[in-house]
Amino acid sequence: MSNDKFIVNEIVKINRQMVIGIHEQYAKIDSVFGRRIAAIEGKVDAIEKNLEVLGKELREQYYSFGRKLDLIELQLVKQNKQE
């Protein structure tokens, strides 16, 4: 009986140590990936801001180009009327 109790206690102790080891490994993995994910999120935010700025600049250039084309068209119409 005492032998059985000792064996059960040893099994429980080994299982606890295994679980503690697994939790420690998980915590390390979680910490490493957490830092990596945070770094990736920071980079994605920076890329998103750059894309917004570039999109705004492209829209401004597109509208500027459109206005220039309109002015050229008006000049052509005036020249055609004068001739």
Summary of the structure (lengths in Angstrom):
residues: 83
radius of gyration: 35.2
end to end distance: 119.0
largest distance: 119.0
contacts: 159
relative contact order: 0.04
helix: 98%
strand: 0%
